[in-house]
Amino acid sequence: MNSAEVVHASERQEADRIAFVEQAHGTAHARVFAEQTLRLYRRAVVQRAAPAGEKTFRLRLLGSYCYLKRYLAGNCGSDSSR
């Protein structure tokens, strides 16, 4: 699997996780989950702490991070009553 495929697969997995949280707990909870996860992933990538120092795992984190950034940017004005 090449780098682009690893990133894309990670984005799809993160999208599935967010969709599950939205369905189970609502949009507001999904946003909080996304914000918390985004901070954790960013910290891991910046610090390059194990296992984020490993190339494939790092690419997965970056793919998830990018998806979460887009998710949060696209849902800034979403209705949280879901």
C-alpha positions in Angstrom: 0.0 0.0 0.0 1.5 3.4 -1.0 1.4 6.5 1.2 -1.7 8.0 -0.5 -3.6 4.8 0.1 -2.6 4.6 3.7 -3.8 8.2 4.3 -7.0 7.7 2.4 -7.8 4.5 4.3 -7.2 6.3 7.5 -9.6 9.1 6.5 -12.3 6.6 5.7 -11.9 4.9 9.0 -12.1 8.2 10.9 -15.2 9.2 8.9 -16.8 5.9 10.0 -15.9 6.5 13.6 -17.4 10.0 13.6 -20.5 8.8 11.8 -20.9 6.2 14.6 -20.5 8.7 17.4 -22.9 11.1 15.7 -25.5 8.3 15.4 -25.0 7.0 18.9 -24.6 10.3 20.8 -25.4 13.2 18.5 -23.5 15.9 16.6 -22.5 17.9 19.7 -20.8 14.9 21.2 -19.2 14.0 17.9 -17.7 17.5 17.7 -16.3 17.2 21.2 -14.9 13.8 20.4 -13.3 15.1 17.1 -11.8 18.1 18.9 -10.2 15.9 21.6 -9.0 13.3 19.2 -7.5 16.0 16.9 -5.5 17.4 19.8 -4.2 13.9 20.8 -3.2 13.1 17.2 -1.5 16.4 16.7 0.5 16.0 19.9 1.6 12.5 18.9 2.7 13.6 15.4 4.6 16.7 16.6 6.4 14.8 19.4 7.0 11.8 17.2 6.5 9.6 20.3 6.2 5.9 19.7 4.4 4.6 17.8 3.9 7.9 15.9 7.6 7.8 14.9 6.9 4.8 12.7 6.2 5.9 9.1 3.0 4.0 8.4 1.4 4.8 11.8 2.4 8.5 11.3 0.7 8.6 7.9 -2.4 7.1 9.5 -2.4 9.7 12.2 -2.0 12.5 9.6 -4.8 11.1 7.5 -7.1 11.0 10.5 -6.0 14.5 11.6 -6.7 15.9 8.2 -10.2 14.3 8.1 -11.0 15.7 11.6 -9.9 19.2 10.6 -12.2 19.1 7.6 -15.0 17.7 9.7 -14.8 20.4 12.3 -14.4 23.1 9.7 -17.5 21.9 7.8 -19.6 21.6 10.9 -19.0 24.9 12.6 -22.6 26.0 12.4 -24.2 22.6 12.7 -27.3 22.0 14.7 -26.3 20.1 17.8 -29.8 18.8 18.6 -29.2 15.7 16.6 
